[in-house]
Amino acid sequence: MEALLPRALEERVLLVPQAVIPELAKRLLNWSDKTFLLLSQEGRFALLGPGKERALAALQALGARGGGKEILPGAPPRGRSAEALDPRLVS
């Protein structure tokens, strides 16, 4: 997990194992005021930070499902991979 923090802080859109999403999300919220998108290969995502509503709307326009509180769990758009998501969706 410690190795993921610097990469996540720089890239802001990151493919990670689903099991590390909750803890990584908490740490990112403590370290930065940016918006982050964490995706898992298992088909889940967490969107967090101040621009999450705008980024979630963009993801939902692509077919994503989900929504909620500070960390938004959901399913990424079918047929889309982390590489296909535009990092400019999160700012």
PyMOL Python script that loads the backbone (N, CA, C, O; Angstrom):
from pymol import cmd

cmd.read_pdbstr("""\
ATOM      1  N   MET A   1       0.816  -1.193   0.000  1.00  0.00           N
ATOM      2  CA  MET A   1       0.000   0.000   0.000  1.00  0.00           C
ATOM      3  C   MET A   1       0.861   1.258   0.000  1.00  0.00           C
ATOM      4  O   MET A   1       0.567   2.214  -0.717  1.00  0.00           O
ATOM      5  N   GLU A   2       1.918   1.260   0.798  1.00  0.00           N
ATOM      6  CA  GLU A   2       2.779   2.442   0.872  1.00  0.00           C
ATOM      7  C   GLU A   2       3.350   2.803  -0.492  1.00  0.00           C
ATOM      8  O   GLU A   2       3.527   3.982  -0.799  1.00  0.00           O
ATOM      9  N   ALA A   3       3.635   1.807  -1.304  1.00  0.00           N
ATOM     10  CA  ALA A   3       4.185   2.063  -2.641  1.00  0.00           C
ATOM     11  C   ALA A   3       3.151   2.690  -3.565  1.00  0.00           C
ATOM     12  O   ALA A   3       3.518   3.363  -4.529  1.00  0.00           O
ATOM     13  N   LEU A   4       1.873   2.485  -3.292  1.00  0.00           N
ATOM     14  CA  LEU A   4       0.814   3.034  -4.143  1.00  0.00           C
ATOM     15  C   LEU A   4       0.571   4.519  -3.902  1.00  0.00           C
ATOM     16  O   LEU A   4       0.138   5.225  -4.813  1.00  0.00           O
ATOM     17  N   LEU A   5       0.840   5.006  -2.692  1.00  0.00           N
ATOM     18  CA  LEU A   5       0.535   6.407  -2.364  1.00  0.00           C
ATOM     19  C   LEU A   5       1.207   7.415  -3.286  1.00  0.00           C
ATOM     20  O   LEU A   5       0.507   8.261  -3.842  1.00  0.00           O
ATOM     21  N   PRO A   6       2.522   7.374  -3.480  1.00  0.00           N
ATOM     22  CA  PRO A   6       3.138   8.375  -4.366  1.00  0.00           C
ATOM     23  C   PRO A   6       2.597   8.302  -5.793  1.00  0.00           C
ATOM     24  O   PRO A   6       2.379   9.327  -6.439  1.00  0.00           O
ATOM     25  N   ARG A   7       2.386   7.089  -6.268  1.00  0.00           N
ATOM     26  CA  ARG A   7       1.869   6.929  -7.628  1.00  0.00           C
ATOM     27  C   ARG A   7       0.448   7.486  -7.742  1.00  0.00           C
ATOM     28  O   ARG A   7       0.120   8.158  -8.719  1.00  0.00           O
ATOM     29  N   ALA A   8      -0.391   7.207  -6.748  1.00  0.00           N
ATOM     30  CA  ALA A   8      -1.766   7.707  -6.763  1.00  0.00           C
ATOM     31  C   ALA A   8      -1.797   9.225  -6.680  1.00  0.00           C
ATOM     32  O   ALA A   8      -2.589   9.869  -7.368  1.00  0.00           O
ATOM     33  N   LEU A   9      -0.936   9.805  -5.838  1.00  0.00           N
ATOM     34  CA  LEU A   9      -0.899  11.260  -5.707  1.00  0.00           C
ATOM     35  C   LEU A   9      -0.496  11.927  -7.013  1.00  0.00           C
ATOM     36  O   LEU A   9      -0.934  13.041  -7.303  1.00  0.00           O
ATOM     37  N   GLU A  10       0.328  11.259  -7.797  1.00  0.00           N
ATOM     38  CA  GLU A  10       0.777  11.823  -9.068  1.00  0.00           C
ATOM     39  C   GLU A  10      -0.224  11.569 -10.194  1.00  0.00           C
ATOM     40  O   GLU A  10      -0.553  12.484 -10.950  1.00  0.00           O
ATOM     41  N   GLU A  11      -0.706  10.341 -10.310  1.00  0.00           N
ATOM     42  CA  GLU A  11      -1.530   9.969 -11.460  1.00  0.00           C
ATOM     43  C   GLU A  11      -3.006  10.293 -11.283  1.00  0.00           C
ATOM     44  O   GLU A  11      -3.671  10.676 -12.246  1.00  0.00           O
ATOM     45  N   ARG A  12      -3.530  10.148 -10.072  1.00  0.00           N
ATOM     46  CA  ARG A  12      -4.912  10.459  -9.715  1.00  0.00           C
ATOM     47  C   ARG A  12      -5.954   9.541 -10.324  1.00  0.00           C
ATOM     48  O   ARG A  12      -7.103   9.568  -9.882  1.00  0.00           O
ATOM     49  N   VAL A  13      -5.615   8.731 -11.311  1.00  0.00           N
ATOM     50  CA  VAL A  13      -6.466   7.652 -11.805  1.00  0.00           C
ATOM     51  C   VAL A  13      -5.598   6.407 -11.737  1.00  0.00           C
ATOM     52  O   VAL A  13      -4.568   6.324 -12.405  1.00  0.00           O
ATOM     53  N   LEU A  14      -6.017   5.436 -10.926  1.00  0.00           N
ATOM     54  CA  LEU A  14      -5.129   4.319 -10.650  1.00  0.00           C
ATOM     55  C   LEU A  14      -5.897   3.010 -10.605  1.00  0.00           C
ATOM     56  O   LEU A  14      -6.976   2.941 -10.016  1.00  0.00           O
ATOM     57  N   LEU A  15      -5.350   1.974 -11.223  1.00  0.00           N
ATOM     58  CA  LEU A  15      -5.885   0.619 -11.171  1.00  0.00           C
ATOM     59  C   LEU A  15      -5.216  -0.088  -9.999  1.00  0.00           C
ATOM     60  O   LEU A  15      -3.996  -0.256  -9.985  1.00  0.00           O
ATOM     61  N   VAL A  16      -6.017  -0.505  -9.013  1.00  0.00           N
ATOM     62  CA  VAL A  16      -5.489  -1.126  -7.795  1.00  0.00           C
ATOM     63  C   VAL A  16      -6.338  -2.340  -7.435  1.00  0.00           C
ATOM     64  O   VAL A  16      -7.467  -2.463  -7.910  1.00  0.00           O
ATOM     65  N   PRO A  17      -5.807  -3.250  -6.591  1.00  0.00           N
ATOM     66  CA  PRO A  17      -6.635  -4.354  -6.107  1.00  0.00           C
ATOM     67  C   PRO A  17      -7.798  -3.815  -5.277  1.00  0.00           C
ATOM     68  O   PRO A  17      -7.642  -2.850  -4.529  1.00  0.00           O
ATOM     69  N   GLN A  18      -8.948  -4.437  -5.411  1.00  0.00           N
ATOM     70  CA  GLN A  18     -10.141  -3.965  -4.714  1.00  0.00           C
ATOM     71  C   GLN A  18      -9.935  -3.909  -3.203  1.00  0.00           C
ATOM     72  O   GLN A  18     -10.468  -3.019  -2.541  1.00  0.00           O
ATOM     73  N   ALA A  19      -9.175  -4.841  -2.656  1.00  0.00           N
ATOM     74  CA  ALA A  19      -8.973  -4.902  -1.207  1.00  0.00           C
ATOM     75  C   ALA A  19      -8.271  -3.670  -0.638  1.00  0.00           C
ATOM     76  O   ALA A  19      -8.453  -3.360   0.539  1.00  0.00           O
ATOM     77  N   VAL A  20      -7.477  -2.965  -1.434  1.00  0.00           N
ATOM     78  CA  VAL A  20      -6.746  -1.804  -0.907  1.00  0.00           C
ATOM     79  C   VAL A  20      -7.491  -0.488  -1.113  1.00  0.00           C
ATOM     80  O   VAL A  20      -7.065   0.542  -0.590  1.00  0.00           O
ATOM     81  N   ILE A  21      -8.584  -0.497  -1.858  1.00  0.00           N
ATOM     82  CA  ILE A  21      -9.289   0.758  -2.155  1.00  0.00           C
ATOM     83  C   ILE A  21      -9.717   1.506  -0.893  1.00  0.00           C
ATOM     84  O   ILE A  21      -9.434   2.701  -0.802  1.00  0.00           O
ATOM     85  N   PRO A  22     -10.384   0.884   0.091  1.00  0.00           N
ATOM     86  CA  PRO A  22     -10.823   1.677   1.257  1.00  0.00           C
ATOM     87  C   PRO A  22      -9.680   2.358   2.006  1.00  0.00           C
ATOM     88  O   PRO A  22      -9.770   3.545   2.320  1.00  0.00           O
ATOM     89  N   GLU A  23      -8.609   1.625   2.295  1.00  0.00           N
ATOM     90  CA  GLU A  23      -7.488   2.210   3.044  1.00  0.00           C
ATOM     91  C   GLU A  23      -6.741   3.250   2.219  1.00  0.00           C
ATOM     92  O   GLU A  23      -6.376   4.305   2.737  1.00  0.00           O
ATOM     93  N   LEU A  24      -6.510   2.965   0.948  1.00  0.00           N
ATOM     94  CA  LEU A  24      -5.827   3.924   0.075  1.00  0.00           C
ATOM     95  C   LEU A  24      -6.652   5.200  -0.056  1.00  0.00           C
ATOM     96  O   LEU A  24      -6.098   6.299  -0.058  1.00  0.00           O
ATOM     97  N   ALA A  25      -7.962   5.060  -0.166  1.00  0.00           N
ATOM     98  CA  ALA A  25      -8.836   6.231  -0.266  1.00  0.00           C
ATOM     99  C   ALA A  25      -8.727   7.106   0.980  1.00  0.00           C
ATOM    100  O   ALA A  25      -8.628   8.328   0.873  1.00  0.00           O
ATOM    101  N   LYS A  26      -8.744   6.490   2.155  1.00  0.00           N
ATOM    102  CA  LYS A  26      -8.608   7.262   3.402  1.00  0.00           C
ATOM    103  C   LYS A  26      -7.291   8.034   3.429  1.00  0.00           C
ATOM    104  O   LYS A  26      -7.257   9.214   3.780  1.00  0.00           O
ATOM    105  N   ARG A  27      -6.220   7.360   3.058  1.00  0.00           N
ATOM    106  CA  ARG A  27      -4.908   8.014   3.081  1.00  0.00           C
ATOM    107  C   ARG A  27      -4.829   9.154   2.070  1.00  0.00           C
ATOM    108  O   ARG A  27      -4.267  10.208   2.368  1.00  0.00           O
ATOM    109  N   LEU A  28      -5.384   8.953   0.888  1.00  0.00           N
ATOM    110  CA  LEU A  28      -5.356  10.014  -0.123  1.00  0.00           C
ATOM    111  C   LEU A  28      -6.133  11.237   0.341  1.00  0.00           C
ATOM    112  O   LEU A  28      -5.706  12.368   0.110  1.00  0.00           O
ATOM    113  N   LEU A  29      -7.277  11.018   0.996  1.00  0.00           N
ATOM    114  CA  LEU A  29      -8.061  12.144   1.500  1.00  0.00           C
ATOM    115  C   LEU A  29      -7.293  12.921   2.566  1.00  0.00           C
ATOM    116  O   LEU A  29      -7.469  14.133   2.696  1.00  0.00           O
ATOM    117  N   ASN A  30      -6.450  12.237   3.324  1.00  0.00           N
ATOM    118  CA  ASN A  30      -5.640  12.906   4.347  1.00  0.00           C
ATOM    119  C   ASN A  30      -4.440  13.636   3.759  1.00  0.00           C
ATOM    120  O   ASN A  30      -3.972  14.613   4.343  1.00  0.00           O
ATOM    121  N   TRP A  31      -3.934  13.186   2.621  1.00  0.00           N
ATOM    122  CA  TRP A  31      -2.701  13.730   2.043  1.00  0.00           C
ATOM    123  C   TRP A  31      -2.929  14.800   0.988  1.00  0.00           C
ATOM    124  O   TRP A  31      -2.016  15.573   0.698  1.00  0.00           O
ATOM    125  N   SER A  32      -4.120  14.868   0.405  1.00  0.00           N
ATOM    126  CA  SER A  32      -4.294  15.757  -0.742  1.00  0.00           C
ATOM    127  C   SER A  32      -5.720  16.282  -0.815  1.00  0.00           C
ATOM    128  O   SER A  32      -6.656  15.666  -0.307  1.00  0.00           O
ATOM    129  N   ASP A  33      -5.863  17.444  -1.463  1.00  0.00           N
ATOM    130  CA  ASP A  33      -7.197  18.001  -1.688  1.00  0.00           C
ATOM    131  C   ASP A  33      -7.630  17.824  -3.141  1.00  0.00           C
ATOM    132  O   ASP A  33      -8.557  18.495  -3.594  1.00  0.00           O
ATOM    133  N   LYS A  34      -6.970  16.930  -3.874  1.00  0.00           N
ATOM    134  CA  LYS A  34      -7.322  16.660  -5.268  1.00  0.00           C
ATOM    135  C   LYS A  34      -8.421  15.603  -5.334  1.00  0.00           C
ATOM    136  O   LYS A  34      -8.777  14.990  -4.328  1.00  0.00           O
ATOM    137  N   THR A  35      -8.944  15.405  -6.526  1.00  0.00           N
ATOM    138  CA  THR A  35      -9.935  14.367  -6.772  1.00  0.00           C
ATOM    139  C   THR A  35      -9.230  13.151  -7.354  1.00  0.00           C
ATOM    140  O   THR A  35      -8.366  13.282  -8.221  1.00  0.00           O
ATOM    141  N   PHE A  36      -9.603  11.968  -6.875  1.00  0.00           N
ATOM    142  CA  PHE A  36      -8.970  10.725  -7.297  1.00  0.00           C
ATOM    143  C   PHE A  36     -10.010   9.718  -7.756  1.00  0.00           C
ATOM    144  O   PHE A  36     -11.136   9.695  -7.260  1.00  0.00           O
ATOM    145  N   LEU A  37      -9.616   8.890  -8.706  1.00  0.00           N
ATOM    146  CA  LEU A  37     -10.431   7.771  -9.171  1.00  0.00           C
ATOM    147  C   LEU A  37      -9.596   6.508  -9.006  1.00  0.00           C
ATOM    148  O   LEU A  37      -8.554   6.353  -9.642  1.00  0.00           O
ATOM    149  N   LEU A  38     -10.065   5.605  -8.144  1.00  0.00           N
ATOM    150  CA  LEU A  38      -9.403   4.323  -7.923  1.00  0.00           C
ATOM    151  C   LEU A  38     -10.260   3.241  -8.560  1.00  0.00           C
ATOM    152  O   LEU A  38     -11.440   3.110  -8.235  1.00  0.00           O
ATOM    153  N   LEU A  39      -9.682   2.475  -9.451  1.00  0.00           N
ATOM    154  CA  LEU A  39     -10.395   1.410 -10.153  1.00  0.00           C
ATOM    155  C   LEU A  39      -9.814   0.065  -9.758  1.00  0.00           C
ATOM    156  O   LEU A  39      -8.614  -0.060  -9.514  1.00  0.00           O
ATOM    157  N   SER A  40     -10.685  -0.950  -9.698  1.00  0.00           N
ATOM    158  CA  SER A  40     -10.190  -2.299  -9.429  1.00  0.00           C
ATOM    159  C   SER A  40     -10.449  -3.188 -10.632  1.00  0.00           C
ATOM    160  O   SER A  40     -11.381  -2.961 -11.404  1.00  0.00           O
ATOM    161  N   GLN A  41      -9.609  -4.200 -10.778  1.00  0.00           N
ATOM    162  CA  GLN A  41      -9.811  -5.167 -11.852  1.00  0.00           C
ATOM    163  C   GLN A  41     -11.066  -5.984 -11.615  1.00  0.00           C
ATOM    164  O   GLN A  41     -11.600  -6.591 -12.543  1.00  0.00           O
ATOM    165  N   GLU A  42     -11.540  -6.004 -10.377  1.00  0.00           N
ATOM    166  CA  GLU A  42     -12.744  -6.755 -10.041  1.00  0.00           C
ATOM    167  C   GLU A  42     -14.019  -6.046 -10.482  1.00  0.00           C
ATOM    168  O   GLU A  42     -15.110  -6.592 -10.321  1.00  0.00           O
ATOM    169  N   GLY A  43     -13.903  -4.842 -11.033  1.00  0.00           N
ATOM    170  CA  GLY A  43     -15.063  -4.137 -11.555  1.00  0.00           C
ATOM    171  C   GLY A  43     -15.702  -3.146 -10.612  1.00  0.00           C
ATOM    172  O   GLY A  43     -16.899  -2.878 -10.727  1.00  0.00           O
ATOM    173  N   ARG A  44     -14.950  -2.595  -9.686  1.00  0.00           N
ATOM    174  CA  ARG A  44     -15.467  -1.578  -8.762  1.00  0.00           C
ATOM    175  C   ARG A  44     -14.608  -0.329  -8.872  1.00  0.00           C
ATOM    176  O   ARG A  44     -13.474  -0.389  -9.347  1.00  0.00           O
ATOM    177  N   PHE A  45     -15.149   0.801  -8.433  1.00  0.00           N
ATOM    178  CA  PHE A  45     -14.341   2.012  -8.379  1.00  0.00           C
ATOM    179  C   PHE A  45     -14.705   2.832  -7.167  1.00  0.00           C
ATOM    180  O   PHE A  45     -15.795   2.686  -6.613  1.00  0.00           O
ATOM    181  N   ALA A  46     -13.798   3.691  -6.755  1.00  0.00           N
ATOM    182  CA  ALA A  46     -14.053   4.662  -5.698  1.00  0.00           C
ATOM    183  C   ALA A  46     -13.594   6.012  -6.218  1.00  0.00           C
ATOM    184  O   ALA A  46     -12.478   6.155  -6.718  1.00  0.00           O
ATOM    185  N   LEU A  47     -14.456   6.983  -6.094  1.00  0.00           N
ATOM    186  CA  LEU A  47     -14.185   8.344  -6.538  1.00  0.00           C
ATOM    187  C   LEU A  47     -14.214   9.208  -5.294  1.00  0.00           C
ATOM    188  O   LEU A  47     -15.192   9.175  -4.547  1.00  0.00           O
ATOM    189  N   LEU A  48     -13.163   9.984  -5.050  1.00  0.00           N
ATOM    190  CA  LEU A  48     -13.102  10.760  -3.826  1.00  0.00           C
ATOM    191  C   LEU A  48     -12.436  12.100  -4.062  1.00  0.00           C
ATOM    192  O   LEU A  48     -11.652  12.278  -4.994  1.00  0.00           O
ATOM    193  N   GLY A  49     -12.774  13.044  -3.184  1.00  0.00           N
ATOM    194  CA  GLY A  49     -12.183  14.373  -3.269  1.00  0.00           C
ATOM    195  C   GLY A  49     -13.200  15.435  -3.631  1.00  0.00           C
ATOM    196  O   GLY A  49     -14.375  15.130  -3.833  1.00  0.00           O
ATOM    197  N   PRO A  50     -12.750  16.703  -3.716  1.00  0.00           N
ATOM    198  CA  PRO A  50     -13.669  17.827  -3.903  1.00  0.00           C
ATOM    199  C   PRO A  50     -14.385  17.865  -5.250  1.00  0.00           C
ATOM    200  O   PRO A  50     -15.489  18.405  -5.324  1.00  0.00           O
ATOM    201  N   GLY A  51     -13.810  17.321  -6.307  1.00  0.00           N
ATOM    202  CA  GLY A  51     -14.451  17.356  -7.624  1.00  0.00           C
ATOM    203  C   GLY A  51     -15.187  16.082  -7.969  1.00  0.00           C
ATOM    204  O   GLY A  51     -15.455  15.814  -9.141  1.00  0.00           O
ATOM    205  N   LYS A  52     -15.521  15.282  -6.944  1.00  0.00           N
ATOM    206  CA  LYS A  52     -16.090  13.964  -7.216  1.00  0.00           C
ATOM    207  C   LYS A  52     -17.461  14.014  -7.880  1.00  0.00           C
ATOM    208  O   LYS A  52     -17.778  13.137  -8.682  1.00  0.00           O
ATOM    209  N   GLU A  53     -18.280  15.011  -7.571  1.00  0.00           N
ATOM    210  CA  GLU A  53     -19.609  15.069  -8.179  1.00  0.00           C
ATOM    211  C   GLU A  53     -19.521  15.292  -9.689  1.00  0.00           C
ATOM    212  O   GLU A  53     -20.227  14.644 -10.462  1.00  0.00           O
ATOM    213  N   ARG A  54     -18.660  16.202 -10.094  1.00  0.00           N
ATOM    214  CA  ARG A  54     -18.481  16.477 -11.526  1.00  0.00           C
ATOM    215  C   ARG A  54     -17.891  15.263 -12.240  1.00  0.00           C
ATOM    216  O   ARG A  54     -18.329  14.893 -13.330  1.00  0.00           O
ATOM    217  N   ALA A  55     -16.885  14.647 -11.604  1.00  0.00           N
ATOM    218  CA  ALA A  55     -16.267  13.465 -12.207  1.00  0.00           C
ATOM    219  C   ALA A  55     -17.247  12.303 -12.247  1.00  0.00           C
ATOM    220  O   ALA A  55     -17.266  11.544 -13.216  1.00  0.00           O
ATOM    221  N   LEU A  56     -18.066  12.152 -11.202  1.00  0.00           N
ATOM    222  CA  LEU A  56     -19.061  11.078 -11.191  1.00  0.00           C
ATOM    223  C   LEU A  56     -20.079  11.283 -12.304  1.00  0.00           C
ATOM    224  O   LEU A  56     -20.480  10.321 -12.959  1.00  0.00           O
ATOM    225  N   ALA A  57     -20.503  12.531 -12.526  1.00  0.00           N
ATOM    226  CA  ALA A  57     -21.444  12.807 -13.617  1.00  0.00           C
ATOM    227  C   ALA A  57     -20.843  12.415 -14.963  1.00  0.00           C
ATOM    228  O   ALA A  57     -21.531  11.861 -15.820  1.00  0.00           O
ATOM    229  N   ALA A  58     -19.553  12.706 -15.145  1.00  0.00           N
ATOM    230  CA  ALA A  58     -18.888  12.329 -16.396  1.00  0.00           C
ATOM    231  C   ALA A  58     -18.810  10.816 -16.539  1.00  0.00           C
ATOM    232  O   ALA A  58     -19.021  10.284 -17.629  1.00  0.00           O
ATOM    233  N   LEU A  59     -18.509  10.117 -15.443  1.00  0.00           N
ATOM    234  CA  LEU A  59     -18.452   8.656 -15.493  1.00  0.00           C
ATOM    235  C   LEU A  59     -19.833   8.054 -15.732  1.00  0.00           C
ATOM    236  O   LEU A  59     -19.968   7.085 -16.479  1.00  0.00           O
ATOM    237  N   GLN A  60     -20.865   8.628 -15.098  1.00  0.00           N
ATOM    238  CA  GLN A  60     -22.217   8.117 -15.306  1.00  0.00           C
ATOM    239  C   GLN A  60     -22.665   8.336 -16.742  1.00  0.00           C
ATOM    240  O   GLN A  60     -23.418   7.527 -17.283  1.00  0.00           O
ATOM    241  N   ALA A  61     -22.215   9.412 -17.362  1.00  0.00           N
ATOM    242  CA  ALA A  61     -22.534   9.637 -18.776  1.00  0.00           C
ATOM    243  C   ALA A  61     -21.912   8.550 -19.653  1.00  0.00           C
ATOM    244  O   ALA A  61     -22.406   8.266 -20.744  1.00  0.00           O
ATOM    245  N   LEU A  62     -20.818   7.942 -19.162  1.00  0.00           N
ATOM    246  CA  LEU A  62     -20.186   6.830 -19.875  1.00  0.00           C
ATOM    247  C   LEU A  62     -20.810   5.486 -19.514  1.00  0.00           C
ATOM    248  O   LEU A  62     -20.439   4.458 -20.080  1.00  0.00           O
ATOM    249  N   GLY A  63     -21.761   5.488 -18.569  1.00  0.00           N
ATOM    250  CA  GLY A  63     -22.440   4.256 -18.200  1.00  0.00           C
ATOM    251  C   GLY A  63     -22.083   3.687 -16.844  1.00  0.00           C
ATOM    252  O   GLY A  63     -22.478   2.563 -16.533  1.00  0.00           O
ATOM    253  N   ALA A  64     -21.339   4.433 -16.016  1.00  0.00           N
ATOM    254  CA  ALA A  64     -20.982   3.944 -14.683  1.00  0.00           C
ATOM    255  C   ALA A  64     -22.211   3.954 -13.783  1.00  0.00           C
ATOM    256  O   ALA A  64     -23.141   4.736 -13.978  1.00  0.00           O
ATOM    257  N   ARG A  65     -22.191   3.065 -12.791  1.00  0.00           N
ATOM    258  CA  ARG A  65     -23.255   3.027 -11.789  1.00  0.00           C
ATOM    259  C   ARG A  65     -22.628   3.275 -10.425  1.00  0.00           C
ATOM    260  O   ARG A  65     -21.488   2.876 -10.185  1.00  0.00           O
ATOM    261  N   GLY A  66     -23.354   3.926  -9.538  1.00  0.00           N
ATOM    262  CA  GLY A  66     -22.861   4.114  -8.174  1.00  0.00           C
ATOM    263  C   GLY A  66     -23.038   5.539  -7.703  1.00  0.00           C
ATOM    264  O   GLY A  66     -23.321   6.444  -8.488  1.00  0.00           O
ATOM    265  N   GLY A  67     -22.868   5.721  -6.425  1.00  0.00           N
ATOM    266  CA  GLY A  67     -22.986   7.035  -5.822  1.00  0.00           C
ATOM    267  C   GLY A  67     -23.089   6.855  -4.321  1.00  0.00           C
ATOM    268  O   GLY A  67     -23.350   5.748  -3.851  1.00  0.00           O
ATOM    269  N   GLY A  68     -22.894   7.896  -3.574  1.00  0.00           N
ATOM    270  CA  GLY A  68     -22.982   7.758  -2.133  1.00  0.00           C
ATOM    271  C   GLY A  68     -22.353   8.903  -1.395  1.00  0.00           C
ATOM    272  O   GLY A  68     -22.558  10.067  -1.737  1.00  0.00           O
ATOM    273  N   LYS A  69     -21.584   8.571  -0.380  1.00  0.00           N
ATOM    274  CA  LYS A  69     -21.026   9.575   0.517  1.00  0.00           C
ATOM    275  C   LYS A  69     -19.641  10.007   0.062  1.00  0.00           C
ATOM    276  O   LYS A  69     -19.417  10.211  -1.131  1.00  0.00           O
ATOM    277  N   GLU A  70     -18.716  10.148   0.992  1.00  0.00           N
ATOM    278  CA  GLU A  70     -17.385  10.678   0.670  1.00  0.00           C
ATOM    279  C   GLU A  70     -16.630   9.800  -0.323  1.00  0.00           C
ATOM    280  O   GLU A  70     -16.000  10.305  -1.253  1.00  0.00           O
ATOM    281  N   ILE A  71     -16.693   8.481  -0.124  1.00  0.00           N
ATOM    282  CA  ILE A  71     -16.089   7.552  -1.077  1.00  0.00           C
ATOM    283  C   ILE A  71     -17.232   6.899  -1.827  1.00  0.00           C
ATOM    284  O   ILE A  71     -18.111   6.287  -1.220  1.00  0.00           O
ATOM    285  N   LEU A  72     -17.223   7.026  -3.132  1.00  0.00           N
ATOM    286  CA  LEU A  72     -18.338   6.574  -3.948  1.00  0.00           C
ATOM    287  C   LEU A  72     -18.020   5.227  -4.579  1.00  0.00           C
ATOM    288  O   LEU A  72     -17.274   5.167  -5.556  1.00  0.00           O
ATOM    289  N   PRO A  73     -18.579   4.130  -4.032  1.00  0.00           N
ATOM    290  CA  PRO A  73     -18.351   2.846  -4.673  1.00  0.00           C
ATOM    291  C   PRO A  73     -19.307   2.675  -5.842  1.00  0.00           C
ATOM    292  O   PRO A  73     -20.425   3.191  -5.809  1.00  0.00           O
ATOM    293  N   GLY A  74     -18.895   1.978  -6.843  1.00  0.00           N
ATOM    294  CA  GLY A  74     -19.764   1.727  -7.978  1.00  0.00           C
ATOM    295  C   GLY A  74     -19.118   0.765  -8.937  1.00  0.00           C
ATOM    296  O   GLY A  74     -18.045   0.225  -8.671  1.00  0.00           O
ATOM    297  N   ALA A  75     -19.764   0.558 -10.030  1.00  0.00           N
ATOM    298  CA  ALA A  75     -19.212  -0.301 -11.074  1.00  0.00           C
ATOM    299  C   ALA A  75     -18.796   0.585 -12.238  1.00  0.00           C
ATOM    300  O   ALA A  75     -19.576   1.440 -12.660  1.00  0.00           O
ATOM    301  N   PRO A  76     -17.593   0.407 -12.768  1.00  0.00           N
ATOM    302  CA  PRO A  76     -17.173   1.234 -13.903  1.00  0.00           C
ATOM    303  C   PRO A  76     -17.966   0.888 -15.154  1.00  0.00           C
ATOM    304  O   PRO A  76     -18.594  -0.169 -15.209  1.00  0.00           O
ATOM    305  N   PRO A  77     -17.951   1.741 -16.138  1.00  0.00           N
ATOM    306  CA  PRO A  77     -18.699   1.472 -17.364  1.00  0.00           C
ATOM    307  C   PRO A  77     -18.285   0.142 -17.988  1.00  0.00           C
ATOM    308  O   PRO A  77     -17.096  -0.164 -18.081  1.00  0.00           O
ATOM    309  N   ARG A  78     -19.267  -0.642 -18.410  1.00  0.00           N
ATOM    310  CA  ARG A  78     -18.975  -1.923 -19.068  1.00  0.00           C
ATOM    311  C   ARG A  78     -18.192  -1.679 -20.345  1.00  0.00           C
ATOM    312  O   ARG A  78     -18.447  -0.723 -21.077  1.00  0.00           O
ATOM    313  N   GLY A  79     -17.243  -2.551 -20.595  1.00  0.00           N
ATOM    314  CA  GLY A  79     -16.456  -2.452 -21.813  1.00  0.00           C
ATOM    315  C   GLY A  79     -15.401  -1.364 -21.786  1.00  0.00           C
ATOM    316  O   GLY A  79     -14.737  -1.132 -22.796  1.00  0.00           O
ATOM    317  N   ARG A  80     -15.230  -0.698 -20.669  1.00  0.00           N
ATOM    318  CA  ARG A  80     -14.214   0.363 -20.549  1.00  0.00           C
ATOM    319  C   ARG A  80     -13.146  -0.109 -19.568  1.00  0.00           C
ATOM    320  O   ARG A  80     -13.468  -0.732 -18.557  1.00  0.00           O
ATOM    321  N   SER A  81     -11.928   0.170 -19.846  1.00  0.00           N
ATOM    322  CA  SER A  81     -10.849  -0.210 -18.936  1.00  0.00           C
ATOM    323  C   SER A  81     -10.253   1.049 -18.330  1.00  0.00           C
ATOM    324  O   SER A  81     -10.556   2.160 -18.765  1.00  0.00           O
ATOM    325  N   ALA A  82      -9.406   0.874 -17.327  1.00  0.00           N
ATOM    326  CA  ALA A  82      -8.767   2.025 -16.686  1.00  0.00           C
ATOM    327  C   ALA A  82      -7.980   2.836 -17.699  1.00  0.00           C
ATOM    328  O   ALA A  82      -7.929   4.063 -17.617  1.00  0.00           O
ATOM    329  N   GLU A  83      -7.366   2.149 -18.657  1.00  0.00           N
ATOM    330  CA  GLU A  83      -6.576   2.850 -19.662  1.00  0.00           C
ATOM    331  C   GLU A  83      -7.447   3.727 -20.558  1.00  0.00           C
ATOM    332  O   GLU A  83      -6.970   4.728 -21.093  1.00  0.00           O
ATOM    333  N   ALA A  84      -8.712   3.364 -20.726  1.00  0.00           N
ATOM    334  CA  ALA A  84      -9.608   4.116 -21.605  1.00  0.00           C
ATOM    335  C   ALA A  84     -10.188   5.347 -20.918  1.00  0.00           C
ATOM    336  O   ALA A  84     -10.673   6.255 -21.593  1.00  0.00           O
ATOM    337  N   LEU A  85     -10.147   5.393 -19.584  1.00  0.00           N
ATOM    338  CA  LEU A  85     -10.702   6.542 -18.872  1.00  0.00           C
ATOM    339  C   LEU A  85      -9.759   7.724 -18.999  1.00  0.00           C
ATOM    340  O   LEU A  85      -8.546   7.583 -18.842  1.00  0.00           O
ATOM    341  N   ASP A  86     -10.307   8.860 -19.278  1.00  0.00           N
ATOM    342  CA  ASP A  86      -9.531  10.086 -19.456  1.00  0.00           C
ATOM    343  C   ASP A  86      -9.201  10.673 -18.090  1.00  0.00           C
ATOM    344  O   ASP A  86     -10.122  11.027 -17.355  1.00  0.00           O
ATOM    345  N   PRO A  87      -7.940  10.791 -17.720  1.00  0.00           N
ATOM    346  CA  PRO A  87      -7.599  11.375 -16.425  1.00  0.00           C
ATOM    347  C   PRO A  87      -8.115  12.802 -16.248  1.00  0.00           C
ATOM    348  O   PRO A  87      -8.206  13.283 -15.119  1.00  0.00           O
ATOM    349  N   ARG A  88      -8.449  13.479 -17.330  1.00  0.00           N
ATOM    350  CA  ARG A  88      -8.977  14.845 -17.204  1.00  0.00           C
ATOM    351  C   ARG A  88     -10.383  14.850 -16.618  1.00  0.00           C
ATOM    352  O   ARG A  88     -10.904  15.919 -16.301  1.00  0.00           O
ATOM    353  N   LEU A  89     -11.018  13.674 -16.463  1.00  0.00           N
ATOM    354  CA  LEU A  89     -12.322  13.613 -15.814  1.00  0.00           C
ATOM    355  C   LEU A  89     -12.222  14.008 -14.351  1.00  0.00           C
ATOM    356  O   LEU A  89     -13.199  14.467 -13.759  1.00  0.00           O
ATOM    357  N   VAL A  90     -11.056  13.834 -13.775  1.00  0.00           N
ATOM    358  CA  VAL A  90     -10.859  14.193 -12.376  1.00  0.00           C
ATOM    359  C   VAL A  90      -9.869  15.334 -12.297  1.00  0.00           C
ATOM    360  O   VAL A  90      -8.795  15.291 -12.897  1.00  0.00           O
ATOM    361  N   SER A  91     -10.246  16.351 -11.549  1.00  0.00           N
ATOM    362  CA  SER A  91      -9.358  17.506 -11.452  1.00  0.00           C
ATOM    363  C   SER A  91      -9.226  17.945 -10.016  1.00  0.00           C
ATOM    364  O   SER A  91      -8.515  18.908  -9.728  1.00  0.00           O
TER     365      SER A  91
END
""", "prot")
cmd.dss("prot")
cmd.show_as("cartoon", "prot")
cmd.util.cbc("prot")
cmd.orient("prot")
